[in-house]
Amino acid sequence: MDHLLLLMMLLLCSSGLQAEGEHNSTEPGVRLVGGESRCAGDLEVRIRVQGEWRPVDYSSPWTLQDVGVACRELDCGSAVSVGERKESSKRSALYITSYCSQPVQSVSALRECFASSSSSSFLNLTCS
């Protein structure tokens, strides 16, 4: 599965998809938390309908090119490092279903791409 496509879909969903009439915030739909600066940490995506943040599951290796999209979205330059951060216990996370490995043609189809999971392995990145 193309991780760049996955990350772009995460960014699109977090910044542009919400329940009708519920968009009142200018807060970005992605953020980095737990790092040494605002441009480093675990990648989290805001779920607009529920208003909560969830980390992105690190289900397979990501490249600097893949996560560079998030760094640019956060006005943090380019990606410097990408890796996996493990926790001792599982918690709610987001992953992309295999259905979404193909280009999505509509907003309603894109909403079907995201699924909740429990994970102890999260996408961690550092931007310049």
MMTF fields as JSON, N, C-alpha, C and O atoms, coordinates in Angstrom:
{
  "mmtfVersion": "1.0.0",
  "mmtfProducer": "UNKNOWN",
  "numBonds": 511,
  "numAtoms": 512,
  "numGroups": 128,
  "numChains": 1,
  "numModels": 1,
  "chainsPerModel": [1],
  "groupsPerChain": [128],
  "chainIdList": ["A"],
  "bondAtomList": [4, 2, 8, 6, 12, 10, 16, 14, 20, 18, 24, 22, 28, 26, 32, 30, 36, 34, 40, 38, 44, 42, 48, 46, 52, 50, 56, 54, 60, 58, 64, 62, 68, 66, 72, 70, 76, 74, 80, 78, 84, 82, 88, 86, 92, 90, 96, 94, 100, 98, 104, 102, 108, 106, 112, 110, 116, 114, 120, 118, 124, 122, 128, 126, 132, 130, 136, 134, 140, 138, 144, 142, 148, 146, 152, 150, 156, 154, 160, 158, 164, 162, 168, 166, 172, 170, 176, 174, 180, 178, 184, 182, 188, 186, 192, 190, 196, 194, 200, 198, 204, 202, 208, 206, 212, 210, 216, 214, 220, 218, 224, 222, 228, 226, 232, 230, 236, 234, 240, 238, 244, 242, 248, 246, 252, 250, 256, 254, 260, 258, 264, 262, 268, 266, 272, 270, 276, 274, 280, 278, 284, 282, 288, 286, 292, 290, 296, 294, 300, 298, 304, 302, 308, 306, 312, 310, 316, 314, 320, 318, 324, 322, 328, 326, 332, 330, 336, 334, 340, 338, 344, 342, 348, 346, 352, 350, 356, 354, 360, 358, 364, 362, 368, 366, 372, 370, 376, 374, 380, 378, 384, 382, 388, 386, 392, 390, 396, 394, 400, 398, 404, 402, 408, 406, 412, 410, 416, 414, 420, 418, 424, 422, 428, 426, 432, 430, 436, 434, 440, 438, 444, 442, 448, 446, 452, 450, 456, 454, 460, 458, 464, 462, 468, 466, 472, 470, 476, 474, 480, 478, 484, 482, 488, 486, 492, 490, 496, 494, 500, 498, 504, 502, 508, 506],
  "bondOrderList": [1, 1, 1, 1, 1, 1, 1, 1, 1, 1, 1, 1, 1, 1, 1, 1, 1, 1, 1, 1, 1, 1, 1, 1, 1, 1, 1, 1, 1, 1, 1, 1, 1, 1, 1, 1, 1, 1, 1, 1, 1, 1, 1, 1, 1, 1, 1, 1, 1, 1, 1, 1, 1, 1, 1, 1, 1, 1, 1, 1, 1, 1, 1, 1, 1, 1, 1, 1, 1, 1, 1, 1, 1, 1, 1, 1, 1, 1, 1, 1, 1, 1, 1, 1, 1, 1, 1, 1, 1, 1, 1, 1, 1, 1, 1, 1, 1, 1, 1, 1, 1, 1, 1, 1, 1, 1, 1, 1, 1, 1, 1, 1, 1, 1, 1, 1, 1, 1, 1, 1, 1, 1, 1, 1, 1, 1, 1],
  "groupList": [{"groupName": "MET", "atomNameList": ["N", "CA", "C", "O"], "elementList": ["N", "C", "C", "O"], "formalChargeList": [0, 0, 0, 0], "bondAtomList": [1, 0, 2, 1, 3, 2], "bondOrderList": [1, 1, 2], "singleLetterCode": "M", "chemCompType": "L-PEPTIDE LINKING"}, {"groupName": "ASP", "atomNameList": ["N", "CA", "C", "O"], "elementList": ["N", "C", "C", "O"], "formalChargeList": [0, 0, 0, 0], "bondAtomList": [1, 0, 2, 1, 3, 2], "bondOrderList": [1, 1, 2], "singleLetterCode": "D", "chemCompType": "L-PEPTIDE LINKING"}, {"groupName": "HIS", "atomNameList": ["N", "CA", "C", "O"], "elementList": ["N", "C", "C", "O"], "formalChargeList": [0, 0, 0, 0], "bondAtomList": [1, 0, 2, 1, 3, 2], "bondOrderList": [1, 1, 2], "singleLetterCode": "H", "chemCompType": "L-PEPTIDE LINKING"}, {"groupName": "LEU", "atomNameList": ["N", "CA", "C", "O"], "elementList": ["N", "C", "C", "O"], "formalChargeList": [0, 0, 0, 0], "bondAtomList": [1, 0, 2, 1, 3, 2], "bondOrderList": [1, 1, 2], "singleLetterCode": "L", "chemCompType": "L-PEPTIDE LINKING"}, {"groupName": "CYS", "atomNameList": ["N", "CA", "C", "O"], "elementList": ["N", "C", "C", "O"], "formalChargeList": [0, 0, 0, 0], "bondAtomList": [1, 0, 2, 1, 3, 2], "bondOrderList": [1, 1, 2], "singleLetterCode": "C", "chemCompType": "L-PEPTIDE LINKING"}, {"groupName": "SER", "atomNameList": ["N", "CA", "C", "O"], "elementList": ["N", "C", "C", "O"], "formalChargeList": [0, 0, 0, 0], "bondAtomList": [1, 0, 2, 1, 3, 2], "bondOrderList": [1, 1, 2], "singleLetterCode": "S", "chemCompType": "L-PEPTIDE LINKING"}, {"groupName": "GLY", "atomNameList": ["N", "CA", "C", "O"], "elementList": ["N", "C", "C", "O"], "formalChargeList": [0, 0, 0, 0], "bondAtomList": [1, 0, 2, 1, 3, 2], "bondOrderList": [1, 1, 2], "singleLetterCode": "G", "chemCompType": "PEPTIDE LINKING"}, {"groupName": "GLN", "atomNameList": ["N", "CA", "C", "O"], "elementList": ["N", "C", "C", "O"], "formalChargeList": [0, 0, 0, 0], "bondAtomList": [1, 0, 2, 1, 3, 2], "bondOrderList": [1, 1, 2], "singleLetterCode": "Q", "chemCompType": "L-PEPTIDE LINKING"}, {"groupName": "ALA", "atomNameList": ["N", "CA", "C", "O"], "elementList": ["N", "C", "C", "O"], "formalChargeList": [0, 0, 0, 0], "bondAtomList": [1, 0, 2, 1, 3, 2], "bondOrderList": [1, 1, 2], "singleLetterCode": "A", "chemCompType": "L-PEPTIDE LINKING"}, {"groupName": "GLU", "atomNameList": ["N", "CA", "C", "O"], "elementList": ["N", "C", "C", "O"], "formalChargeList": [0, 0, 0, 0], "bondAtomList": [1, 0, 2, 1, 3, 2], "bondOrderList": [1, 1, 2], "singleLetterCode": "E", "chemCompType": "L-PEPTIDE LINKING"}, {"groupName": "ASN", "atomNameList": ["N", "CA", "C", "O"], "elementList": ["N", "C", "C", "O"], "formalChargeList": [0, 0, 0, 0], "bondAtomList": [1, 0, 2, 1, 3, 2], "bondOrderList": [1, 1, 2], "singleLetterCode": "N", "chemCompType": "L-PEPTIDE LINKING"}, {"groupName": "THR", "atomNameList": ["N", "CA", "C", "O"], "elementList": ["N", "C", "C", "O"], "formalChargeList": [0, 0, 0, 0], "bondAtomList": [1, 0, 2, 1, 3, 2], "bondOrderList": [1, 1, 2], "singleLetterCode": "T", "chemCompType": "L-PEPTIDE LINKING"}, {"groupName": "PRO", "atomNameList": ["N", "CA", "C", "O"], "elementList": ["N", "C", "C", "O"], "formalChargeList": [0, 0, 0, 0], "bondAtomList": [1, 0, 2, 1, 3, 2], "bondOrderList": [1, 1, 2], "singleLetterCode": "P", "chemCompType": "L-PEPTIDE LINKING"}, {"groupName": "VAL", "atomNameList": ["N", "CA", "C", "O"], "elementList": ["N", "C", "C", "O"], "formalChargeList": [0, 0, 0, 0], "bondAtomList": [1, 0, 2, 1, 3, 2], "bondOrderList": [1, 1, 2], "singleLetterCode": "V", "chemCompType": "L-PEPTIDE LINKING"}, {"groupName": "ARG", "atomNameList": ["N", "CA", "C", "O"], "elementList": ["N", "C", "C", "O"], "formalChargeList": [0, 0, 0, 0], "bondAtomList": [1, 0, 2, 1, 3, 2], "bondOrderList": [1, 1, 2], "singleLetterCode": "R", "chemCompType": "L-PEPTIDE LINKING"}, {"groupName": "ILE", "atomNameList": ["N", "CA", "C", "O"], "elementList": ["N", "C", "C", "O"], "formalChargeList": [0, 0, 0, 0], "bondAtomList": [1, 0, 2, 1, 3, 2], "bondOrderList": [1, 1, 2], "singleLetterCode": "I", "chemCompType": "L-PEPTIDE LINKING"}, {"groupName": "TRP", "atomNameList": ["N", "CA", "C", "O"], "elementList": ["N", "C", "C", "O"], "formalChargeList": [0, 0, 0, 0], "bondAtomList": [1, 0, 2, 1, 3, 2], "bondOrderList": [1, 1, 2], "singleLetterCode": "W", "chemCompType": "L-PEPTIDE LINKING"}, {"groupName": "TYR", "atomNameList": ["N", "CA", "C", "O"], "elementList": ["N", "C", "C", "O"], "formalChargeList": [0, 0, 0, 0], "bondAtomList": [1, 0, 2, 1, 3, 2], "bondOrderList": [1, 1, 2], "singleLetterCode": "Y", "chemCompType": "L-PEPTIDE LINKING"}, {"groupName": "LYS", "atomNameList": ["N", "CA", "C", "O"], "elementList": ["N", "C", "C", "O"], "formalChargeList": [0, 0, 0, 0], "bondAtomList": [1, 0, 2, 1, 3, 2], "bondOrderList": [1, 1, 2], "singleLetterCode": "K", "chemCompType": "L-PEPTIDE LINKING"}, {"groupName": "PHE", "atomNameList": ["N", "CA", "C", "O"], "elementList": ["N", "C", "C", "O"], "formalChargeList": [0, 0, 0, 0], "bondAtomList": [1, 0, 2, 1, 3, 2], "bondOrderList": [1, 1, 2], "singleLetterCode": "F", "chemCompType": "L-PEPTIDE LINKING"}],
  "groupTypeList": [0, 1, 2, 3, 3, 3, 3, 0, 0, 3, 3, 3, 4, 5, 5, 6, 3, 7, 8, 9, 6, 9, 2, 10, 5, 11, 9, 12, 6, 13, 14, 3, 13, 6, 6, 9, 5, 14, 4, 8, 6, 1, 3, 9, 13, 14, 15, 14, 13, 7, 6, 9, 16, 14, 12, 13, 1, 17, 5, 5, 12, 16, 11, 3, 7, 1, 13, 6, 13, 8, 4, 14, 9, 3, 1, 4, 6, 5, 8, 13, 5, 13, 6, 9, 14, 18, 9, 5, 5, 18, 14, 5, 8, 3, 17, 15, 11, 5, 17, 4, 5, 7, 12, 13, 7, 5, 13, 5, 8, 3, 14, 9, 4, 19, 8, 5, 5, 5, 5, 5, 5, 19, 3, 10, 3, 11, 4, 5],
  "groupIdList": [1, 2, 3, 4, 5, 6, 7, 8, 9, 10, 11, 12, 13, 14, 15, 16, 17, 18, 19, 20, 21, 22, 23, 24, 25, 26, 27, 28, 29, 30, 31, 32, 33, 34, 35, 36, 37, 38, 39, 40, 41, 42, 43, 44, 45, 46, 47, 48, 49, 50, 51, 52, 53, 54, 55, 56, 57, 58, 59, 60, 61, 62, 63, 64, 65, 66, 67, 68, 69, 70, 71, 72, 73, 74, 75, 76, 77, 78, 79, 80, 81, 82, 83, 84, 85, 86, 87, 88, 89, 90, 91, 92, 93, 94, 95, 96, 97, 98, 99, 100, 101, 102, 103, 104, 105, 106, 107, 108, 109, 110, 111, 112, 113, 114, 115, 116, 117, 118, 119, 120, 121, 122, 123, 124, 125, 126, 127, 128],
  "secStructList": [7, 7, 2, 2, 2, 2, 2, 2, 2, 2, 2, 2, 2, 2, 2, 2, 7, 7, 7, 6, 6, 7, 7, 7, 7, 7, 1, 7, 1, 3, 3, 3, 3, 3, 1, 1, 1, 6, 6, 3, 3, 3, 3, 3, 3, 3, 3, 6, 6, 6, 6, 3, 3, 3, 3, 5, 5, 7, 7, 1, 7, 7, 7, 2, 2, 2, 2, 2, 2, 2, 2, 2, 2, 6, 6, 7, 7, 1, 3, 3, 3, 3, 3, 3, 3, 3, 3, 3, 3, 3, 3, 3, 3, 3, 3, 3, 7, 4, 4, 4, 4, 1, 7, 7, 7, 1, 2, 2, 2, 2, 2, 6, 6, 3, 3, 3, 3, 3, 3, 3, 3, 3, 3, 3, 3, 3, 3, 7],
  "xCoordList": [0.848, 0.0, 0.899, 1.909, 0.558, 1.342, 1.092, -0.013, 2.139, 1.977, 1.721, 1.029, 2.26, 1.995, 0.498, -0.083, -0.113, -1.565, -2.299, -3.262, -1.851, -2.496, -2.412, -3.409, -1.221, -1.046, -1.84, -2.422, -1.866, -2.645, -4.123, -4.829, -4.592, -5.992, -6.257, -7.315, -5.327, -5.478, -5.593, -6.462, -4.709, -4.725, -6.003, -6.586, -6.447, -7.683, -8.863, -9.704, -8.92, -10.034, -10.027, -11.073, -8.863, -8.802, -9.057, -9.579, -8.707, -8.869, -10.137, -10.6, -10.71, -11.824, -13.117, -14.151, -13.098, -14.31, -14.835, -14.096, -16.09, -16.737, -18.231, -18.727, -18.924, -20.378, -20.906, -20.356, -21.955, -22.505, -22.857, -23.489, -22.444, -22.777, -21.943, -22.236, -20.907, -20.133, -18.744, -17.943, -18.427, -17.086, -17.037, -17.48, -16.491, -16.368, -14.935, -14.651, -14.03, -12.674, -11.697, -11.843, -10.681, -9.613, -8.389, -7.343, -8.515, -7.429, -7.107, -8.014, -5.799, -5.45, -5.965, -6.233, -6.1, -6.597, -5.503, -5.799, -4.256, -3.139, -2.24, -2.173, -1.546, -0.589, 0.458, 0.286, 1.547, 2.598, 2.629, 2.651, 2.631, 2.605, 3.701, 4.103, 4.169, 5.124, 6.566, 7.424, 6.863, 8.233, 8.901, 8.313, 10.12, 10.882, 10.474, 10.854, 9.706, 9.225, 7.868, 7.386, 7.246, 5.949, 6.077, 5.074, 7.3, 7.545, 8.138, 8.83, 7.867, 8.345, 7.362, 6.731, 7.229, 6.382, 5.528, 5.751, 4.545, 3.61, 2.608, 2.086, 2.344, 1.352, -0.035, -0.348, -0.87, -2.257, -3.182, -2.832, -4.366, -5.39, -6.638, -7.049, -7.235, -8.471, -9.662, -9.808, -10.499, -11.742, -12.792, -13.217, -13.211, -14.09, -15.419, -15.87, -16.051, -17.383, -17.344, -18.239, -16.307, -16.201, -15.35, -15.379, -14.598, -13.774, -12.563, -11.965, -12.184, -11.04, -9.854, -10.01, -8.684, -7.455, -7.074, -7.195, -6.612, -6.144, -4.795, -4.581, -3.891, -2.599, -2.772, -3.742, -1.802, -1.796, -1.032, 0.1, -1.657, -1.065, 0.125, 0.032, 1.225, 2.416, 2.356, 2.972, 1.619, 1.408, 2.485, 2.631, 3.227, 4.327, 5.259, 4.881, 6.454, 7.423, 6.922, 6.31, 7.194, 6.879, 8.202, 9.226, 8.185, 9.396, 9.347, 8.295, 10.493, 10.545, 9.639, 9.015, 9.568, 8.701, 7.234, 6.467, 6.849, 5.469, 5.075, 4.04, 5.886, 5.528, 5.844, 5.431, 6.565, 6.843, 5.574, 5.553, 4.518, 3.226, 2.72, 2.232, 2.831, 2.381, 3.251, 2.735, 4.561, 5.457, 5.086, 5.047, 4.814, 4.428, 3.083, 2.902, 2.144, 0.824, 0.94, 0.164, 1.901, 2.103, 3.053, 3.398, 3.482, 4.432, 5.721, 6.247, 6.209, 7.408, 8.525, 9.405, 8.505, 9.573, 9.427, 8.337, 10.544, 10.529, 10.804, 11.237, 10.55, 10.758, 12.247, 12.981, 12.678, 14.071, 14.205, 15.173, 13.234, 13.253, 11.832, 10.912, 11.679, 10.386, 10.642, 11.588, 9.78, 9.961, 8.728, 7.641, 8.943, 7.869, 8.14, 9.267, 7.087, 7.199, 6.237, 5.044, 6.78, 5.959, 5.613, 6.392, 4.42, 3.962, 3.731, 3.598, 3.685, 3.499, 2.053, 1.802, 1.102, -0.296, -0.914, -0.418, -2.01, -2.702, -3.674, -4.19, -3.91, -4.927, -5.531, -5.039, -6.592, -7.281, -6.346, -5.57, -6.425, -5.608, -6.415, -7.507, -5.857, -6.477, -5.592, -4.366, -6.206, -5.477, -6.335, -7.537, -5.676, -6.367, -6.699, -5.831, -7.942, -8.346, -7.768, -7.422, -7.664, -7.098, -7.941, -7.433, -9.216, -10.103, -9.528, -9.751, -8.804, -8.323, -6.95, -6.319, -6.492, -5.223, -5.372, -4.38, -6.609, -6.895, -7.372, -7.92, -7.18, -7.663, -9.168, -9.945, -9.553, -10.956, -11.58, -10.97, -12.794, -13.441, -14.426, -14.835, -14.821, -15.816, -15.547, -14.84, -16.126, -15.982, -16.6, -16.016, -17.769, -18.405, -17.551, -17.497, -16.891, -16.003, -14.781, -14.296, -14.281, -13.118, -13.434, -12.595, -14.63, -15.021, -14.966, -14.728, -15.183, -15.167, -13.746, -13.572, -12.739, -11.351, -10.831, -9.993, -11.306, -10.721, -11.391, -12.612, -10.576, -11.095, -10.345, -9.169, -11.03, -10.406, -9.79, -10.269, -8.743, -8.098, -7.507, -7.559, -6.962, -6.169, -4.747, -4.495, -3.823, -2.438, -1.518, -1.888, -0.33, 0.72, 1.926, 3.004, 1.739, 2.796, 2.328, 1.36, 3.018, 2.54, 3.582, 4.786, 3.081, 3.941, 4.536, 3.801, 5.86, 6.579, 7.469, 8.168, 7.463, 8.301, 8.879, 8.378, 9.955, 10.6, 10.73, 11.207, 10.302, 10.394, 11.482, 11.873, 11.966, 13.018, 12.45, 13.193],
  "yCoordList": [-1.173, 0.0, 1.244, 1.271, 2.233, 3.455, 4.344, 4.852, 4.531, 5.315, 6.793, 7.455, 7.315, 8.707, 8.906, 9.89, 7.977, 8.034, 7.967, 8.702, 7.093, 6.962, 8.254, 8.716, 8.838, 10.06, 11.213, 12.013, 11.302, 12.365, 12.201, 13.187, 10.957, 10.727, 11.086, 11.636, 10.791, 11.195, 12.703, 13.22, 13.407, 14.867, 15.427, 16.363, 14.858, 15.308, 15.091, 15.974, 13.932, 13.629, 14.54, 15.048, 14.749, 15.535, 17.007, 17.691, 17.517, 18.945, 19.288, 20.427, 18.339, 18.703, 17.954, 18.366, 16.872, 16.097, 16.243, 16.039, 16.59, 16.68, 16.517, 16.61, 16.279, 16.186, 17.544, 18.578, 17.547, 18.791, 19.739, 19.341, 21.011, 22.031, 22.009, 22.764, 21.168, 21.065, 21.671, 21.496, 22.356, 22.897, 24.338, 25.256, 24.526, 25.868, 26.176, 27.297, 25.23, 25.384, 25.633, 25.105, 26.466, 26.669, 25.85, 25.938, 25.054, 24.204, 23.167, 22.594, 22.919, 21.922, 20.542, 20.274, 19.679, 18.331, 17.328, 16.159, 17.738, 16.871, 17.607, 18.836, 16.836, 17.438, 16.397, 15.197, 16.904, 16.043, 16.259, 17.4, 15.181, 15.292, 14.437, 13.403, 14.909, 14.127, 14.266, 13.545, 15.168, 15.361, 16.53, 17.168, 16.799, 17.885, 19.267, 20.277, 19.321, 20.59, 20.356, 19.224, 21.432, 21.283, 20.549, 20.127, 20.397, 19.736, 18.335, 17.836, 17.717, 16.358, 15.639, 16.263, 14.344, 13.536, 12.555, 12.303, 12.002, 11.061, 11.827, 12.86, 11.322, 11.943, 11.555, 10.373, 12.572, 12.358, 13.068, 14.102, 12.5, 13.049, 13.31, 12.482, 14.472, 14.81, 14.212, 14.351, 13.552, 13.003, 14.068, 14.293, 14.718, 15.889, 15.588, 16.349, 14.5, 14.211, 14.025, 14.486, 13.349, 13.095, 14.139, 14.224, 14.931, 15.979, 15.493, 16.265, 14.257, 13.722, 13.482, 13.396, 13.378, 13.12, 11.657, 11.093, 11.05, 9.664, 9.554, 10.176, 8.761, 8.549, 7.669, 6.921, 7.779, 6.958, 5.676, 5.712, 4.563, 3.253, 3.07, 3.363, 2.587, 2.313, 0.852, 0.0, 0.562, -0.827, -1.358, -2.572, -0.481, -0.901, 0.289, 1.419, 0.064, 1.167, 2.336, 2.141, 3.534, 4.773, 5.404, 5.203, 6.16, 6.83, 8.316, 8.85, 8.98, 10.431, 11.149, 12.155, 10.638, 11.249, 11.144, 12.09, 10.0, 9.809, 10.835, 11.487, 10.988, 11.865, 13.323, 14.194, 13.608, 14.988, 15.78, 16.995, 15.109, 15.762, 16.341, 17.471, 15.583, 16.072, 17.229, 18.199, 17.144, 18.236, 19.537, 20.594, 19.466, 20.672, 21.199, 22.411, 20.315, 20.716, 21.461, 22.378, 21.07, 21.68, 22.866, 23.42, 23.261, 24.356, 24.087, 24.954, 22.854, 22.411, 21.989, 21.221, 22.469, 22.139, 20.739, 20.319, 20.026, 18.687, 17.645, 17.982, 16.396, 15.306, 15.016, 14.936, 14.86, 14.545, 13.088, 12.419, 12.594, 11.189, 10.685, 11.446, 9.39, 8.737, 7.386, 6.679, 7.045, 5.766, 5.323, 5.885, 4.301, 3.695, 3.924, 3.771, 4.291, 4.401, 3.401, 3.393, 2.556, 1.513, 1.891, 2.535, 1.472, 1.625, 0.241, -0.732, 0.151, -1.151, -1.635, -2.838, -0.716, -1.117, -0.532, 0.441, -1.153, -0.692, 0.431, 0.519, 1.301, 2.345, 2.602, 2.086, 3.392, 3.674, 4.355, 5.235, 3.94, 4.509, 4.481, 3.914, 5.104, 5.095, 4.337, 4.44, 3.593, 2.979, 3.069, 3.327, 2.847, 2.896, 1.474, 0.602, 1.242, -0.098, -0.44, 0.453, -1.709, -2.143, -1.668, -1.535, -1.413, -0.881, 0.393, 0.67, 1.151, 2.453, 2.42, 3.465, 1.269, 1.216, 1.697, 1.936, 1.835, 2.366, 3.808, 4.167, 4.651, 6.035, 6.086, 5.321, 6.995, 7.144, 8.244, 9.288, 8.0, 8.921, 9.887, 10.852, 9.669, 10.547, 10.709, 9.907, 11.763, 12.022, 10.892, 10.449, 10.423, 9.344, 8.08, 7.357, 7.811, 6.651, 6.857, 5.905, 8.078, 8.367, 8.136, 7.626, 8.505, 8.279, 6.801, 6.446, 5.948, 4.507, 3.971, 2.834, 4.774, 4.326, 4.166, 3.301, 4.971, 5.029, 4.051, 3.894, 3.405, 2.47, 2.667, 3.03, 2.426, 2.489, 1.146, 0.101, 1.195, -0.03, 0.211, 1.324, -0.807, -0.682, -1.0, -1.972, -0.185, -0.389, 0.034, 0.831, -0.51, -0.061, 0.418, 0.628, 0.589, 0.989, 2.184, 2.078, 3.337, 4.572, 5.221, 5.066, 5.965, 6.68, 7.894, 8.765, 7.963, 9.053, 9.707, 9.014, 11.047, 11.71, 13.011, 13.607, 13.426, 14.695, 15.477, 14.955, 16.731, 17.611, 18.655, 18.884, 19.287, 20.302, 21.611, 22.575],
  "zCoordList": [0.0, 0.0, 0.0, 0.704, -0.75, -0.871, 0.344, 0.532, 1.181, 2.399, 2.116, 2.89, 1.034, 0.695, 0.458, 0.916, -0.251, -0.473, 0.863, 1.08, 1.753, 3.06, 3.849, 4.405, 3.899, 4.681, 4.082, 4.815, 2.773, 2.137, 2.459, 2.671, 2.495, 2.836, 4.29, 4.597, 5.192, 6.591, 6.705, 7.408, 6.006, 6.067, 5.476, 6.024, 4.355, 3.727, 4.657, 4.823, 5.253, 6.141, 7.357, 7.761, 7.938, 9.166, 8.915, 9.795, 7.749, 7.516, 6.754, 6.825, 6.027, 5.191, 5.403, 4.877, 6.153, 6.324, 7.742, 8.706, 7.872, 9.166, 8.962, 7.839, 10.018, 9.916, 9.476, 9.855, 8.69, 8.179, 9.308, 10.286, 9.175, 10.143, 11.407, 12.334, 11.486, 12.71, 12.601, 13.52, 11.551, 11.381, 11.87, 11.179, 13.072, 13.628, 14.016, 14.44, 13.888, 14.382, 13.249, 12.147, 13.552, 12.586, 12.99, 12.347, 14.053, 14.518, 13.45, 12.847, 13.209, 12.199, 12.582, 13.753, 11.599, 11.836, 12.116, 12.363, 12.086, 12.438, 13.418, 13.418, 14.256, 15.183, 15.562, 15.349, 16.13, 16.663, 18.171, 18.633, 18.938, 20.4, 21.026, 20.491, 22.183, 22.957, 22.534, 23.045, 21.617, 21.156, 21.853, 22.726, 21.464, 22.078, 21.576, 22.168, 20.491, 19.949, 19.307, 19.257, 18.814, 18.149, 16.816, 16.239, 16.329, 15.049, 15.218, 14.331, 16.345, 16.595, 17.501, 18.354, 17.324, 18.196, 17.43, 16.246, 18.121, 17.509, 16.656, 17.076, 15.467, 14.595, 15.076, 15.221, 15.325, 15.712, 14.74, 14.17, 14.559, 13.667, 14.49, 15.304, 14.268, 14.979, 14.256, 13.041, 15.011, 14.481, 14.708, 15.841, 13.652, 13.763, 14.422, 15.279, 14.041, 14.549, 16.059, 16.767, 16.555, 17.987, 18.694, 19.922, 17.948, 18.518, 19.277, 20.026, 19.114, 19.846, 18.911, 17.693, 19.501, 18.757, 18.928, 20.015, 17.839, 17.896, 17.188, 16.147, 17.755, 17.096, 15.866, 15.744, 14.955, 13.75, 14.053, 14.535, 13.769, 13.978, 13.027, 11.835, 13.568, 12.76, 12.358, 12.999, 11.302, 10.907, 9.969, 9.825, 9.341, 8.475, 8.281, 8.592, 7.779, 7.658, 6.803, 5.752, 7.274, 6.565, 6.133, 6.786, 5.047, 4.563, 4.885, 5.237, 4.763, 4.965, 3.974, 4.312, 2.766, 1.755, 2.177, 2.002, 2.728, 3.176, 4.225, 4.092, 5.267, 6.379, 6.105, 6.871, 5.031, 4.651, 4.418, 4.619, 3.997, 3.778, 5.102, 5.136, 6.18, 7.492, 7.964, 8.518, 7.755, 8.169, 7.466, 8.096, 6.173, 5.432, 5.904, 6.019, 6.177, 6.662, 7.993, 8.262, 8.819, 10.131, 10.087, 11.13, 8.892, 8.71, 9.485, 10.182, 9.338, 10.061, 9.105, 9.492, 7.888, 6.952, 6.38, 5.992, 6.335, 5.767, 6.853, 7.954, 6.533, 7.489, 7.641, 6.656, 8.881, 9.195, 9.616, 9.253, 10.384, 10.784, 10.959, 11.255, 10.769, 10.943, 11.581, 11.233, 12.519, 13.189, 13.924, 13.789, 14.7, 15.463, 16.951, 17.423, 17.677, 19.128, 19.737, 19.434, 20.603, 21.229, 22.654, 23.357, 23.064, 24.441, 25.017, 24.275, 26.328, 26.97, 26.892, 26.968, 26.743, 26.639, 25.376, 24.809, 24.955, 23.752, 24.096, 25.21, 23.086, 23.203, 21.833, 20.83, 21.784, 20.522, 19.54, 19.912, 18.284, 17.215, 15.923, 15.865, 14.887, 13.561, 12.584, 12.633, 11.72, 10.626, 9.366, 9.421, 8.234, 6.949, 6.529, 6.535, 6.167, 5.752, 4.386, 3.612, 4.096, 2.814, 1.637, 0.523, 1.874, 0.836, 0.22, -0.958, 1.001, 0.566, -0.095, -0.251, -0.475, -1.175, -2.619, -3.308, -3.064, -4.393, -4.254, -3.212, -5.281, -5.201, -4.93, -5.502, -4.053, -3.663, -4.512, -4.741, -4.974, -5.907, -5.255, -5.901, -4.012, -3.395, -1.901, -1.292, -1.324, 0.105, 0.917, 1.905, 0.511, 1.264, 1.247, 2.242, 0.137, 0.074, 0.96, 1.571, 1.037, 1.871, 3.342, 4.085, 3.765, 5.164, 5.522, 6.677, 4.542, 4.764, 4.966, 5.403, 4.652, 4.714, 6.131, 6.384, 7.045, 8.365, 9.301, 9.3, 10.091, 11.074, 12.376, 12.388, 13.448, 14.759, 15.068, 14.628, 15.818, 16.253, 17.63, 18.153, 18.196, 19.409, 19.007, 18.294, 19.461, 19.075, 20.209, 21.07, 20.188, 21.113, 20.317, 20.873, 19.013, 18.095, 17.276, 16.523, 17.419, 16.812, 15.924, 16.125, 14.921, 13.975, 14.663, 15.128, 14.734, 15.391, 14.367, 13.628, 14.301, 13.314, 13.841, 14.794, 13.183, 13.467, 12.177, 11.17, 12.21, 11.054, 11.316, 12.461, 10.236, 10.39, 10.896, 11.082]
}
